[in-house]
Amino acid sequence: MAKDRSAQLKAIGKEIENLTASPLYEYRKANKFHAVIGEGNPEAKIMFIGEAPGRQEALKGRPFVGAAGKVLDGLLESIGLDRPDVYITNIVKDRPPENRDPQKQEIALYAPFLRQQIEIIQPKVIVTLGRFAMAFILDEFKSPSKDGKISELHGQPLKATAPYGPVTVIPLFHPAVVLYRSDQKETLKDDFQILREYV
């Protein structure tokens, strides 16, 4: 089963690598960046979704390997998890120039790939990292909280229904917030502890 899921995820990766229709494709090629598909356990119970890769991620072709990734690793460790236990990806699979926010049309273009990843992995818990991921997932699963702000919803387990069954969505601040707002460090750490009951 895991082999089958891995093969399906790999096939999605090939599609994304050859996505010439993306407005970010030329930028990727010009900078010798990689598409960042996602990595981790194809049978993970917990899936983390960020917004888009940064420079380090695009250079290495792996999600959350820069400074924010180190924060995420520390948070995972705090609840007794390692990266290989979970699956980590982003909505947008290519780096936007100058680390700008992903644009609506970029999110729309890459969304079908994320939908497929969710459908293949079928996580019980989806942890959204940052407001873009939260807004997308809550809207996708038609959550009653879909119009809420991250400042109100962070750290709350929200019940939703995925095509494969019930799923819990837990919105968190993006780990990068810790790098420029140290007051958010404790908030993120506290929110993360909610995941313990799903491990």
C-alpha positions as CSV (number, residue, x, y, z in Angstrom):
1,M,0.0,0.0,0.0
2,A,2.8,2.5,1.0
3,K,4.6,1.5,-2.2
4,D,1.5,2.2,-4.3
5,R,1.0,5.6,-2.6
6,S,4.7,6.5,-3.1
7,A,4.4,5.7,-6.8
8,Q,1.3,7.9,-7.1
9,L,3.1,10.8,-5.2
10,K,6.1,10.4,-7.5
11,A,3.9,10.6,-10.6
12,I,2.4,13.9,-9.2
13,G,6.0,15.1,-8.7
14,K,6.9,14.5,-12.4
15,E,3.8,16.5,-13.5
16,I,4.8,19.4,-11.3
17,E,8.4,19.4,-12.5
18,N,7.1,19.7,-16.1
19,L,4.4,22.3,-15.4
20,T,5.4,24.8,-18.0
21,A,2.0,26.5,-17.7
22,S,3.1,27.8,-14.3
23,P,4.1,31.5,-14.1
24,L,6.8,30.3,-11.8
25,Y,8.3,27.7,-14.1
26,E,10.7,30.1,-16.0
27,Y,11.8,31.7,-12.7
28,R,12.6,28.2,-11.4
29,K,14.6,27.3,-14.4
30,A,16.5,30.6,-14.6
31,N,17.6,30.3,-10.9
32,K,18.4,26.5,-11.1
33,F,15.7,26.0,-8.5
34,H,13.7,22.8,-8.0
35,A,10.0,22.2,-7.6
36,V,9.2,21.3,-4.0
37,I,6.7,18.5,-4.1
38,G,6.6,17.3,-0.5
39,E,8.2,14.6,1.6
40,G,7.5,12.2,4.4
41,N,5.4,9.1,5.2
42,P,2.9,8.4,2.4
43,E,0.7,6.8,5.0
44,A,1.1,9.6,7.6
45,K,-1.8,10.3,10.0
46,I,-0.6,14.0,10.2
47,M,0.0,16.2,7.1
48,F,1.5,19.7,7.3
49,I,0.7,22.2,4.6
50,G,2.6,25.5,4.2
51,E,2.1,28.1,1.6
52,A,5.1,28.1,-0.8
53,P,8.8,27.1,-0.7
54,G,11.5,29.7,0.2
55,R,15.0,30.0,-1.4
56,Q,16.6,27.1,0.6
57,E,13.7,24.8,-0.2
58,A,13.8,25.7,-3.9
59,L,17.6,25.1,-4.0
60,K,17.2,21.7,-2.3
61,G,13.9,20.6,-3.7
62,R,12.7,19.8,-0.1
63,P,10.0,21.5,2.0
64,F,10.9,23.4,5.2
65,V,14.7,23.0,5.2
66,G,15.6,26.6,5.9
67,A,15.3,28.6,9.2
68,A,11.6,28.0,9.4
69,G,12.2,24.3,8.9
70,K,14.5,24.2,11.9
71,V,11.7,25.7,13.9
72,L,9.3,23.0,12.6
73,D,11.8,20.2,13.4
74,G,12.1,21.5,17.0
75,L,8.3,21.6,17.3
76,L,8.0,18.0,16.0
77,E,10.6,16.9,18.4
78,S,8.7,18.5,21.3
79,I,5.8,16.1,20.7
80,G,8.0,13.1,20.0
81,L,7.7,13.0,16.2
82,D,10.3,12.9,13.5
83,R,10.0,14.2,9.9
84,P,9.6,10.7,8.5
85,D,6.5,10.2,10.6
86,V,4.6,12.9,9.0
87,Y,4.1,14.3,5.4
88,I,5.1,17.9,4.7
89,T,4.2,20.0,1.6
90,N,3.0,23.4,0.5
91,I,0.0,24.6,-1.6
92,V,2.3,26.2,-4.2
93,K,5.1,23.9,-5.2
94,D,7.5,26.5,-6.7
95,R,9.1,29.5,-5.1
96,P,7.5,32.9,-5.8
97,P,10.1,35.6,-6.6
98,E,11.5,37.6,-3.6
99,N,9.6,35.3,-1.2
100,R,6.4,37.2,-1.9
101,D,3.0,35.8,-1.0
102,P,1.6,33.2,-3.4
103,Q,-0.9,34.8,-5.8
104,K,-4.5,33.6,-6.3
105,Q,-3.9,32.2,-9.7
106,E,-0.8,30.4,-8.5
107,I,-2.8,28.8,-5.7
108,A,-5.5,27.8,-8.2
109,L,-3.0,26.3,-10.6
110,Y,-1.2,24.1,-8.0
111,A,-4.3,23.3,-5.9
112,P,-5.2,20.1,-7.9
113,F,-1.9,18.6,-7.1
114,L,-2.4,19.2,-3.4
115,R,-5.9,17.7,-3.6
116,Q,-4.4,14.6,-5.1
117,Q,-1.7,14.4,-2.4
118,I,-4.4,14.6,0.3
119,E,-6.5,12.0,-1.4
120,I,-3.5,9.6,-1.7
121,I,-2.2,10.1,1.9
122,Q,-5.7,10.4,3.5
123,P,-4.4,12.0,6.7
124,K,-6.6,12.1,9.8
125,V,-5.1,15.5,10.8
126,I,-4.2,18.4,8.5
127,V,-2.1,21.0,10.1
128,T,-2.1,24.3,8.1
129,L,1.0,26.5,8.5
130,G,0.1,30.2,7.9
131,R,-3.0,32.0,6.7
132,F,-2.9,31.0,3.1
133,A,-2.8,27.3,3.8
134,M,-5.5,27.7,6.5
135,A,-7.8,29.7,4.2
136,F,-7.4,27.2,1.3
137,I,-8.0,24.1,3.4
138,L,-11.0,25.5,5.4
139,D,-12.6,26.6,2.2
140,E,-11.8,23.3,0.4
141,F,-13.6,21.3,3.1
142,K,-16.4,23.8,3.5
143,S,-15.6,24.4,7.1
144,P,-18.1,26.7,9.0
145,S,-14.9,28.5,10.2
146,K,-13.7,29.2,6.6
147,D,-14.1,33.0,7.0
148,G,-12.3,33.1,10.3
149,K,-8.9,34.8,10.9
150,I,-5.8,32.9,11.9
151,S,-5.4,35.1,14.9
152,E,-8.7,33.7,16.2
153,L,-8.5,30.1,15.0
154,H,-4.9,29.1,15.6
155,G,-4.4,26.1,17.8
156,Q,-8.1,25.0,17.5
157,P,-8.9,21.5,16.2
158,L,-11.7,22.1,13.6
159,K,-13.8,19.1,12.4
160,A,-14.1,18.8,8.6
161,T,-15.1,16.2,6.0
162,A,-12.6,15.3,3.3
163,P,-13.7,13.2,0.3
164,Y,-12.4,10.1,2.1
165,G,-14.0,10.8,5.5
166,P,-13.7,12.9,8.6
167,V,-10.5,15.0,9.1
168,T,-9.4,17.4,11.8
169,V,-7.9,20.7,10.6
170,I,-5.5,22.5,13.0
171,P,-4.5,25.9,11.9
172,L,-1.1,27.1,13.2
173,F,0.9,30.2,12.6
174,H,3.7,29.7,10.1
175,P,7.0,28.6,11.8
176,A,8.7,31.6,10.1
177,V,6.7,33.9,12.4
178,V,9.1,32.9,15.2
179,L,12.0,34.4,13.3
180,Y,10.7,37.9,13.3
181,R,8.2,37.9,16.2
182,S,9.7,36.2,19.3
183,D,6.5,36.8,21.3
184,Q,4.8,34.2,19.0
185,K,7.3,31.5,19.9
186,E,5.5,30.4,23.0
187,T,2.1,30.6,21.2
188,L,3.3,28.3,18.4
189,K,4.9,25.9,20.9
190,D,1.7,25.8,23.0
191,D,-0.5,25.3,19.9
192,F,1.7,22.5,18.7
193,Q,1.1,20.5,21.9
194,I,-2.5,19.9,20.7
195,L,-1.1,17.5,18.2
196,R,0.0,15.2,21.0
197,E,-3.4,13.5,21.2
198,Y,-3.2,12.6,17.5
199,V,0.3,11.1,17.5
